[in-house]
Amino acid sequence: MPHVSVTLVRPPEPLRLSQVRRRPYALLAGVAVVMGIAALITSAALGESLKDPDGSLGPSWFRLPMMVLGAFVVDVVPRAVWRSRGRFRSFGAQARGVIREHWTRERVSLVVIGLVTFYVTYVSYRNLKNFLPRVNDSLHDTQLHAIDRALMFGHEPAVLLHHLLGETYSAHVLAIVYLMFLPISPLSLIVYLVWARDVTVGYWYATAQCLAWAMGTVSYYLLPTLGPNFAYVWLYKDLDQTSVAAMQESLYYSRGDVRFNPLHTDSIQSVAGFASLHVGIILTLALVTHFTVRHTWIRRGTWVYFGLTVVSTLYFGWHYIADDVGGAVIAILAVWLGGLATGQRFLRRGRSVVLASRATLAPVDTPDTSHAAVPN
C-alpha cells in the first residue's frame, strides 16, 4: 500500500465566556458614553438643558422599563400556566421555575445593560438632532434634489410614486407602514434582549442599533437637509390627509420654535434628512433577523417591511434617494461592527454562529450550525 501522510490540525481554542462577556459591553457602552458626552458638551455650549423626548406612552425612561416588564410578564405567565396544566396552586412554583431557567444573571445583565445604553444613546441622539439648526444651519437640499432628478432622468421620485401607487388608499397604507417604525424600534430591541437564545445576540442587536443612531447623528451634522417635503412642499399637496401629514406639519412648527425661540419652548425639533434612520434601523433589524432567526416567514416579513419603509420615505418626501442609500450604508456598517464586537461569524448560508458560545470548532469545510444563535 502507498504510504499516506495524515496531518492533524488542532482547531483554535474557543474564546472563553469571560472574554466574550467583556467584548459586547465595550463597544455598546462606548457608543453610549460618547453620545452622552457629545450631548452634554453641546447643551452646555448652547446654554440649553437636555430634554427627555416624550412619546404617546410617556418619556423614554418610563416607556422602556414598562416594555421590559411587559415582556417579563408575557415570558413567564403563559409558560407557567402551561406547565401548571390547570393546577393553579402550582402556578407560583412553575413561575419561579421559568424565572430560574430563563432569567439568569447573564440575561438580567443583558437586559439592564442593553436598556441603559440604548436609553442614553437614543436620548442623546434626540437632543443632538434638536440642537442641529443652532450648530449647523447650512442646508444641502438643492444638491440632493438635483441628484434625485438626475437618477430619475429629470422626474421627481415622489411624483413617479404618486402616479404609480395613487394618492389616496396607498397614502393611508404607507402612513401605517411609516408610523409602525415608532414602536418597532424599541420593541425589537426588547425582543432581542429578552428572548435571544444566546445573550451575545442580544448584545449584537443592541450594539448595532446604538451604532446606527450614533452614525445617523454624525450624518445629520455633516450634511444637514430638511427633506423634500419641507423643501419642496408643493410636490406633496395632492396626497390624502394622513397621520403622516399631520406629523410633518407638527415637526415644521417645532423646528421653527427651536430655531427662533429655543429658550422658551418645550418642543424638540426632529427635522433632519440625511441619512434616513428609518431605513437604517429597519435594515439593521432585517439583517440581524436574517442571520439569527430560523423561521423563514419572519425573515421574509422583515425584508418586506424594509422595502415598504424605503417606499414610504420617498412617497411622503421624508427623504431623498441619497438619504436612503446613506441609511443602508449605516445599517450595514452597524451590523458588521456589532457582529465583530460580539464574536459573530457570518456563514455563507446566512447564519451567524457565536464563536464564544461553542464548545468545539468543526472542520472548516463543514461548519457547525447547531449552536446558531436564534431568538426563541
VEXTI-519584 format. One line per field, with one value per residue (C-alpha): x, y, z; residue number from 0; residue in three letters. Coordinates in Angstrom, 1 decimal. Layout:
% residues N
x <- c(X  ...);
y <- c(Y  ...);
z <- c(Z  ...);
votor <- c(NUM  ...);
titor <- c(ALA  ...);
***
This chain:
% residues 376
x <- c(0.0  1.3  2.2  -0.4  0.7  -2.0  -1.6  -3.8  -4.6  -5.6  -8.6  -8.0  -9.2  -12.7  -12.9  -13.7  -17.1  -15.5  -13.6  -16.8  -18.8  -16.3  -16.3  -20.0  -20.3  -17.2  -18.4  -22.0  -21.1  -18.5  -21.1  -23.5  -20.7  -19.5  -23.1  -23.9  -20.7  -21.4  -25.0  -23.7  -21.0  -23.3  -26.1  -23.6  -22.2  -25.7  -26.8  -29.7  -30.7  -31.2  -34.7  -36.2  -38.3  -41.9  -44.0  -47.6  -46.7  -44.7  -41.0  -38.3  -37.2  -40.7  -41.6  -38.6  -38.8  -42.5  -41.8  -39.4  -41.9  -44.5  -42.0  -41.3  -45.0  -45.5  -42.5  -43.3  -47.1  -48.1  -45.3  -46.1  -49.8  -49.0  -46.7  -49.4  -51.8  -54.8  -53.4  -53.4  -51.9  -48.7  -48.6  -46.2  -43.7  -43.9  -43.4  -40.3  -39.0  -39.4  -37.6  -34.7  -34.3  -34.6  -33.9  -30.4  -27.7  -26.4  -30.0  -30.6  -27.2  -28.0  -31.4  -30.1  -27.0  -28.9  -31.7  -29.4  -27.1  -30.0  -31.7  -28.6  -27.8  -31.3  -32.0  -28.6  -29.5  -32.8  -31.1  -28.3  -30.8  -32.7  -29.6  -28.7  -30.2  -28.3  -25.0  -25.0  -27.7  -26.4  -28.7  -28.0  -31.5  -30.8  -27.9  -29.7  -32.8  -30.7  -29.3  -32.8  -33.9  -30.7  -31.3  -34.9  -34.0  -35.5  -38.5  -39.4  -39.2  -42.1  -44.3  -43.5  -44.5  -47.7  -48.7  -47.7  -49.4  -52.1  -52.6  -55.5  -55.5  -51.8  -51.2  -53.1  -51.4  -47.9  -48.7  -49.3  -46.0  -44.1  -45.5  -45.0  -41.3  -42.0  -42.9  -40.9  -37.5  -37.8  -39.9  -37.5  -34.7  -36.8  -37.4  -33.7  -32.8  -35.4  -35.7  -32.5  -31.4  -27.8  -27.2  -24.4  -27.0  -28.9  -25.7  -25.2  -28.6  -28.3  -24.8  -25.9  -28.9  -26.9  -24.2  -26.9  -28.3  -24.8  -23.7  -27.0  -26.4  -23.0  -24.5  -27.0  -24.2  -22.1  -24.8  -27.8  -31.0  -34.7  -36.0  -38.1  -41.5  -40.2  -38.1  -40.5  -43.9  -45.9  -44.9  -47.0  -50.1  -52.4  -51.9  -54.7  -54.5  -53.0  -51.4  -48.0  -49.1  -50.2  -46.8  -44.9  -46.9  -46.2  -42.4  -42.3  -43.7  -41.5  -38.4  -39.4  -39.9  -36.4  -34.8  -36.3  -37.3  -35.1  -35.0  -38.8  -40.1  -40.5  -40.5  -37.9  -37.2  -36.8  -36.3  -33.1  -32.9  -29.5  -29.3  -32.6  -32.6  -36.0  -34.1  -31.0  -32.8  -35.2  -32.4  -30.4  -33.3  -33.7  -30.0  -29.8  -33.1  -31.8  -28.7  -30.3  -33.9  -34.7  -38.3  -38.4  -41.7  -40.2  -37.1  -39.1  -41.5  -38.8  -37.4  -40.8  -41.3  -37.9  -38.8  -42.1  -40.3  -38.0  -41.0  -42.8  -39.8  -39.8  -43.6  -44.1  -41.0  -39.2  -36.0  -34.1  -32.7  -29.3  -30.7  -32.0  -28.7  -26.9  -29.2  -28.5  -24.7  -25.1  -27.0  -24.5  -21.6  -23.5  -24.4  -20.9  -19.1  -21.7  -21.0  -17.3  -17.7  -19.9  -18.0  -20.3  -19.1  -21.2  -21.7  -22.4  -25.8  -27.0  -26.5  -24.5  -22.5  -21.4  -17.8  -17.5  -20.6  -19.3  -17.5  -15.7  -15.0  -16.0  -13.7  -13.7  -15.5  -18.4  -19.3  -21.3  -24.6  -26.2  -25.4  -26.6  -27.9  -31.6  -34.2  -36.8);
y <- c(0.0  3.5  5.5  8.1  11.0  12.5  15.8  16.6  20.3  21.3  23.7  27.0  27.2  28.7  32.0  31.8  33.1  35.7  37.1  37.3  39.0  41.8  42.4  43.0  45.7  47.5  48.9  49.2  51.2  53.2  54.4  55.4  57.3  59.1  60.1  61.2  63.3  64.9  65.8  67.3  69.4  70.7  71.5  73.4  75.3  76.4  77.1  74.8  71.8  68.3  67.0  63.6  63.1  62.2  59.7  58.5  56.3  58.9  59.7  57.2  56.4  55.2  53.5  51.2  49.7  49.2  47.4  45.1  44.5  43.6  41.2  39.6  39.0  37.7  35.4  34.0  33.8  31.8  29.2  28.9  28.5  25.8  23.9  24.1  22.2  23.8  23.2  26.8  26.0  25.1  28.3  30.1  27.2  26.9  30.7  30.6  27.7  29.7  32.6  30.4  28.9  31.9  35.0  34.1  36.5  36.9  37.5  40.2  41.8  41.9  43.5  46.1  47.0  47.0  49.1  51.7  52.1  52.3  54.9  57.1  56.7  57.5  60.4  61.9  61.4  63.2  66.1  66.4  66.3  69.0  71.2  70.8  74.1  76.1  74.4  73.9  75.9  75.2  73.1  70.9  70.1  71.7  69.4  66.2  67.2  67.6  64.1  62.7  64.3  63.1  59.5  59.6  61.2  64.6  63.3  63.7  60.3  61.2  62.2  59.0  57.0  59.1  58.3  54.6  53.9  56.6  59.4  58.0  54.4  54.0  57.1  55.6  52.2  53.7  56.0  53.0  51.5  54.6  55.1  51.5  52.3  54.2  51.1  48.6  50.1  49.8  46.6  44.8  45.7  44.3  41.1  40.5  41.4  39.1  36.2  35.9  32.3  33.4  36.6  37.7  38.0  40.4  42.4  42.3  43.8  46.4  47.4  47.6  49.8  52.2  52.4  53.2  56.0  57.4  57.3  58.8  61.7  62.3  62.3  65.0  67.3  66.5  67.1  68.9  68.8  69.4  66.7  67.0  67.5  70.5  72.0  71.3  71.3  71.6  68.1  66.5  68.8  66.4  63.4  62.4  63.8  61.2  61.0  61.3  64.7  65.8  64.8  66.7  69.8  69.5  68.9  72.0  74.3  72.6  73.4  77.0  77.1  75.7  78.0  81.3  80.8  78.0  79.0  79.4  76.2  72.6  71.5  69.1  69.6  66.4  67.6  66.2  64.3  62.8  60.0  58.1  56.3  54.8  52.9  52.4  51.0  48.7  47.4  46.7  44.7  42.9  41.9  40.7  38.8  37.2  35.9  34.8  33.7  30.2  30.9  31.8  33.8  36.1  36.7  37.4  39.6  41.9  42.2  43.1  45.7  47.1  47.5  49.2  51.5  52.7  53.4  55.3  57.6  58.6  58.7  61.2  63.2  62.4  61.7  61.9  58.8  59.6  59.7  56.1  54.9  56.6  54.9  51.5  52.0  53.0  49.8  47.5  49.1  48.9  45.2  44.3  46.3  45.0  41.5  41.8  43.2  40.4  37.5  36.7  34.6  35.0  31.8  31.7  30.1  33.2  32.1  33.6  31.4  32.9  31.8  32.1  30.0  26.9  24.2  22.9  24.1  22.0  21.5  24.4  22.6  21.5  24.5  23.6  25.5  23.6  26.5  29.2  32.0  32.3  34.1  31.7);
z <- c(0.0  -0.7  2.3  3.2  5.3  7.6  9.3  12.2  12.6  16.1  16.0  17.7  21.3  21.6  23.3  27.0  28.1  30.3  27.3  25.3  28.1  28.2  24.4  23.9  26.5  25.4  22.1  23.3  26.4  24.5  22.0  24.8  26.7  23.5  22.6  26.2  26.4  23.0  24.1  27.4  25.7  23.0  25.5  27.7  24.8  23.7  27.3  26.9  29.1  27.8  27.3  27.6  24.4  25.2  23.3  23.4  26.4  28.3  28.5  27.4  31.0  31.7  28.4  28.1  31.6  31.1  27.9  29.7  32.5  29.8  28.1  31.5  32.1  28.6  29.0  32.5  32.8  29.7  30.3  34.0  33.2  30.5  33.0  35.7  33.5  35.2  38.7  39.8  43.2  41.4  39.3  41.7  41.7  37.9  37.5  39.8  37.7  34.5  36.1  37.3  33.8  31.6  33.8  34.7  35.9  32.3  31.0  33.6  32.9  29.2  29.7  32.2  30.1  26.8  28.2  29.9  26.9  24.4  26.6  26.9  23.1  22.0  24.3  23.3  19.6  20.0  21.8  19.3  16.5  18.3  18.5  14.8  13.4  16.1  15.5  11.7  9.9  6.3  4.1  1.1  -0.2  -3.6  -4.3  -3.2  -5.0  -8.2  -7.7  -7.3  -10.6  -12.4  -11.2  -12.4  -15.8  -14.9  -13.0  -9.3  -7.5  -5.3  -8.2  -10.0  -6.9  -6.6  -10.2  -9.9  -6.5  -6.4  -3.8  -1.8  -0.5  -0.9  1.2  4.2  3.9  3.6  6.5  8.7  7.4  8.2  11.7  12.7  13.0  16.2  18.2  16.2  17.0  20.8  20.8  18.5  21.0  23.9  21.9  21.4  24.9  26.5  24.1  22.1  22.8  23.1  25.1  22.8  20.0  22.3  22.7  18.9  18.1  20.9  19.7  16.1  16.9  19.1  16.4  13.8  15.9  16.6  12.9  11.9  14.2  12.6  9.2  10.2  11.2  8.1  5.6  7.0  5.0  5.6  3.3  0.1  1.9  3.8  1.0  -1.9  -0.2  -3.4  -4.6  -1.9  -1.7  -3.5  -1.2  1.1  4.6  6.8  10.2  8.5  7.0  10.5  11.9  9.2  9.9  13.7  13.0  10.8  13.6  16.2  14.1  14.0  17.7  18.4  15.8  16.8  20.5  21.8  25.5  25.8  24.2  25.3  21.7  20.3  16.6  14.6  11.1  9.5  6.2  5.6  6.4  6.7  10.1  9.3  6.6  8.8  11.8  9.9  7.7  10.9  12.1  8.8  8.6  12.2  11.8  8.6  10.4  13.6  13.1  11.7  10.7  7.0  7.3  10.0  7.9  4.8  6.7  7.9  4.4  3.0  5.8  5.0  1.3  2.2  4.6  1.8  -0.5  2.3  2.9  -0.7  -1.2  1.6  0.9  4.2  2.3  -0.9  -2.6  -1.3  2.3  1.9  0.5  3.4  5.8  4.2  4.4  8.1  8.8  7.1  9.0  12.3  11.9  10.8  13.6  16.1  14.9  15.3  18.8  20.0  18.4  15.5  12.5  9.3  7.4  3.7  4.2  6.0  9.6  12.5  14.9  18.1  18.4  22.1  22.9  21.1  23.0  19.9  16.4  13.5  10.4  8.0  5.2  7.5  9.7  12.8  12.9  15.7  18.1  15.7  17.9  17.3  19.3  21.0);
votor <- c(0  1  2  3  4  5  6  7  8  9  10  11  12  13  14  15  16  17  18  19  20  21  22  23  24  25  26  27  28  29  30  31  32  33  34  35  36  37  38  39  40  41  42  43  44  45  46  47  48  49  50  51  52  53  54  55  56  57  58  59  60  61  62  63  64  65  66  67  68  69  70  71  72  73  74  75  76  77  78  79  80  81  82  83  84  85  86  87  88  89  90  91  92  93  94  95  96  97  98  99  100  101  102  103  104  105  106  107  108  109  110  111  112  113  114  115  116  117  118  119  120  121  122  123  124  125  126  127  128  129  130  131  132  133  134  135  136  137  138  139  140  141  142  143  144  145  146  147  148  149  150  151  152  153  154  155  156  157  158  159  160  161  162  163  164  165  166  167  168  169  170  171  172  173  174  175  176  177  178  179  180  181  182  183  184  185  186  187  188  189  190  191  192  193  194  195  196  197  198  199  200  201  202  203  204  205  206  207  208  209  210  211  212  213  214  215  216  217  218  219  220  221  222  223  224  225  226  227  228  229  230  231  232  233  234  235  236  237  238  239  240  241  242  243  244  245  246  247  248  249  250  251  252  253  254  255  256  257  258  259  260  261  262  263  264  265  266  267  268  269  270  271  272  273  274  275  276  277  278  279  280  281  282  283  284  285  286  287  288  289  290  291  292  293  294  295  296  297  298  299  300  301  302  303  304  305  306  307  308  309  310  311  312  313  314  315  316  317  318  319  320  321  322  323  324  325  326  327  328  329  330  331  332  333  334  335  336  337  338  339  340  341  342  343  344  345  346  347  348  349  350  351  352  353  354  355  356  357  358  359  360  361  362  363  364  365  366  367  368  369  370  371  372  373  374  375);
titor <- c(MET  PRO  HIS  VAL  SER  VAL  THR  LEU  VAL  ARG  PRO  PRO  GLU  PRO  LEU  ARG  LEU  SER  GLN  VAL  ARG  ARG  ARG  PRO  TYR  ALA  LEU  LEU  ALA  GLY  VAL  ALA  VAL  VAL  MET  GLY  ILE  ALA  ALA  LEU  ILE  THR  SER  ALA  ALA  LEU  GLY  GLU  SER  LEU  LYS  ASP  PRO  ASP  GLY  SER  LEU  GLY  PRO  SER  TRP  PHE  ARG  LEU  PRO  MET  MET  VAL  LEU  GLY  ALA  PHE  VAL  VAL  ASP  VAL  VAL  PRO  ARG  ALA  VAL  TRP  ARG  SER  ARG  GLY  ARG  PHE  ARG  SER  PHE  GLY  ALA  GLN  ALA  ARG  GLY  VAL  ILE  ARG  GLU  HIS  TRP  THR  ARG  GLU  ARG  VAL  SER  LEU  VAL  VAL  ILE  GLY  LEU  VAL  THR  PHE  TYR  VAL  THR  TYR  VAL  SER  TYR  ARG  ASN  LEU  LYS  ASN  PHE  LEU  PRO  ARG  VAL  ASN  ASP  SER  LEU  HIS  ASP  THR  GLN  LEU  HIS  ALA  ILE  ASP  ARG  ALA  LEU  MET  PHE  GLY  HIS  GLU  PRO  ALA  VAL  LEU  LEU  HIS  HIS  LEU  LEU  GLY  GLU  THR  TYR  SER  ALA  HIS  VAL  LEU  ALA  ILE  VAL  TYR  LEU  MET  PHE  LEU  PRO  ILE  SER  PRO  LEU  SER  LEU  ILE  VAL  TYR  LEU  VAL  TRP  ALA  ARG  ASP  VAL  THR  VAL  GLY  TYR  TRP  TYR  ALA  THR  ALA  GLN  CYS  LEU  ALA  TRP  ALA  MET  GLY  THR  VAL  SER  TYR  TYR  LEU  LEU  PRO  THR  LEU  GLY  PRO  ASN  PHE  ALA  TYR  VAL  TRP  LEU  TYR  LYS  ASP  LEU  ASP  GLN  THR  SER  VAL  ALA  ALA  MET  GLN  GLU  SER  LEU  TYR  TYR  SER  ARG  GLY  ASP  VAL  ARG  PHE  ASN  PRO  LEU  HIS  THR  ASP  SER  ILE  GLN  SER  VAL  ALA  GLY  PHE  ALA  SER  LEU  HIS  VAL  GLY  ILE  ILE  LEU  THR  LEU  ALA  LEU  VAL  THR  HIS  PHE  THR  VAL  ARG  HIS  THR  TRP  ILE  ARG  ARG  GLY  THR  TRP  VAL  TYR  PHE  GLY  LEU  THR  VAL  VAL  SER  THR  LEU  TYR  PHE  GLY  TRP  HIS  TYR  ILE  ALA  ASP  ASP  VAL  GLY  GLY  ALA  VAL  ILE  ALA  ILE  LEU  ALA  VAL  TRP  LEU  GLY  GLY  LEU  ALA  THR  GLY  GLN  ARG  PHE  LEU  ARG  ARG  GLY  ARG  SER  VAL  VAL  LEU  ALA  SER  ARG  ALA  THR  LEU  ALA  PRO  VAL  ASP  THR  PRO  ASP  THR  SER  HIS  ALA  ALA  VAL  PRO  ASN);
***
